[in-house]
């Protein structure tokens, strides 16, 4: 699709194995966080080497990421309840 880089929220212990690193190393900070705040959840990977050279700025999550929690709970009530499991392969 021609993307030069990917940024998203995730766990470095998992995504680091695929070449992702902290977005702050590219000079990109997460929207709304003050300078120096913990943003270890915000990751980035260049898909094209050098694509982010000279780039710095702030990332804002797309509006589609935000949901109304009450509406989501109402939606979930349409389905039978399931027990949440913690499997050995999960990070947390």
N, C-alpha and C positions, 0 to 999 in steps of 0.2 A: 504494500500500500504506500510505500515511500516514506514511512516514518523514520526520522533520524534518531529519536530517543523516546524512552518510555519512562514516565513518572507515576508512582502510585503509592498507596499506603500498604505496608506489609511488614513482615518479620524478617530481619536481616539473617537470622539463623537459618531460615528456609530459603529465601530468595538469593542470598549471598552466593549459594552454590551455583546459581545460574548467571552469575556475573553482575548482579545488582549491587550497588553501594549506596551510601547515604547521599541524598540529593544535595545536601549542603556542600559536599566535596566539589560539586559543579557550580556552586554559587547560587543555587536555587533554594528558596526557603518556602515553608508552608504558610499559606494565607492565615493571617490573624495571630501567628505566633511572634512574640517579641524576639528581637535579635538575641541569640545565645540560648534560647529556650530549647528544651529537649525535643528534637524532631527525629529521633532515631527510628521512628515508624515510617518516615517519608523516604522512599527509595527511588533510585534512578539508574538507568542503563542506557548508554549510547549504543544505538544499533548501527550507526555509521561513525567510524572513528573520527574524532575531531568536530563532530556536529555541534557540540555545545561550547566549543572554544570561543571565549569572549562573550558568552551569554551569562547573564545574572538576572535574577528577578524573583518574583513571587508566584507561586502556583495556587490557583483557586479551584477547588473541586467543582465539577459540573453540577448544575442544579438538580439533575436527575438522581444524584447520590443521596439527596435529602428526602426523607419520607416522614409522613405524619405518623408518629408512633401509635396513636390511638386507632387510626385507620388500619395500620398493619396488624395490630392485635385483633381487631374485628375480623379482618380477612383470615387470620390464622385460626380463628374459632370455627371456621367452616370445615376443618379437618380434624380427624380423631387425634387425641393427644399421643405424643410419642415420648418415650423415656430418653433423656439425653445421656449418651454414653461417652466415656473417655477411653479412647483406644490407645494402645501402646505406641502407635506411630504419630500421635498428635503431639505438637510442641507444648501446648498448654490446655 
